[in-house]
Amino acid sequence: MTSTVLFSWLATCIPFIGALAGRMFWDDIPQLKKSCIIWALISVAPILKVRTNLPEGALLLGLLPLVAMISLLGQPIQKDHRLSWLMTLVCLGLGIGVIVHPAPLGHLFLLALLVAMTGLLIRHHTILWPISWWGISLFCLAGCGVLIAALTNPPLSSTGALVTAAVLVPLLPFHTGYLTALTRLPGNLPSFSAFLLPSVGLHVMASALQAVPTAVSGVIGVLALIGALYGTVKALAQTRIRLMLAYAGLSFFSMLWWHTAASILATSRAAVLVASIGLATCGLLIAWQVIRTRYGDDVDPSSISGLASSMPRYGVLLTLLTLAAMGLPPFGVFAGLMGLLLHSPIPSLIGLMIILSAWLAASWYLMSAAQRLLFETRRSDLRYHDVVQQEWMALTITIVILTVLGLAPIEWWTPTTTQSMAGAFVREMP
């Protein structure tokens, strides 16, 4: 037990140490990025020594530093990204702290993470994007949910934890916080947040679901079905890539909520789905950042086409990422969705048809967006530059992990201990 506590604190503190060490390289931008990548990788070592008994398994915990590294690796070396690199390490440490430490420390780390996200969104708020105030308000609501979970007893505490989970793992009508994080955060933080927020949210959800009354779980199921349809319709209507990916995430995570509400349990199969959706979204955001780096942050997607012939490596990587995000085999999204469909109760055939329709629609709008970028008419007035080494590495590592998640047996991600921590986040009755 003592060694587990030691490694838990090491895993939590190493990213913070890395953020402090990165200040020494503030004026040396390439060295600062390299330092942040190294510290994110170093934090993997103590996590491997942590003995967890989480109901969702240790998959998300183990992937957090790797995804932080991927998001850092895929970003261009620019002066404006320095703060986001350091905040990636800070948010990584806070996310690890939420998962590896039981209450009340877990509550404190989660509250700090929400405060950090709120502060970053306020800092980067613009009057041209007024919807971000809704996202900021929802992160504040999630913070109130953490306080309720920490200071009250069930069932009120589980309700507070569930509200927090609904903000982090987007569930209609609490999804705007997730959308705002993916569209308004600077640098690589949107791609990292696409994995971090749902990972932390699933941990909170796993702790709260078992204490939720049956009537509440029924309401969650209805909201999830509405959210799956709403996310699909909004994604189909988007011309902005980040918003399309954010609404696609809402649609896919609504499928997760529908199944977990029916089974009242978040298992390692749910963790595979969350990891795959988060990682695929992260990869696609990095792939879009490649375009923004070359043609400007405000580039219109409809003005870019014909990349497959001029940027062949980028074309292959984007195609594979799109297939993974669509939920096709042999990638993790397909394995996660099929794992839930085949090993969870199906509440209704109508609900199943809605979920399958949302899944089919996702295949259409994701592939349609990739097809426009890659295979439409090549423009002679554009300068084409294929992916550089770091971008190639980030996207390749993402695809490899998604493939492993899709092919590996579920026993790899199942908790090795039998003791459940399903009530660790929610304060127990005296």
PyMOL commands that set and color helices and strands:
alter all, ss='L'
color gray80, all
select helices_A, chain A and resi 2-25+29-42+44-49+59-73+79-100+105-123+132-151+156-168+176-184+189-211+214-237+241-263+268-295+301-303+307-310+312-326+332-343+349-375+389-407+410-412
alter helices_A, ss='H'
color red, helices_A
deselect
rebuild
show_as cartoon
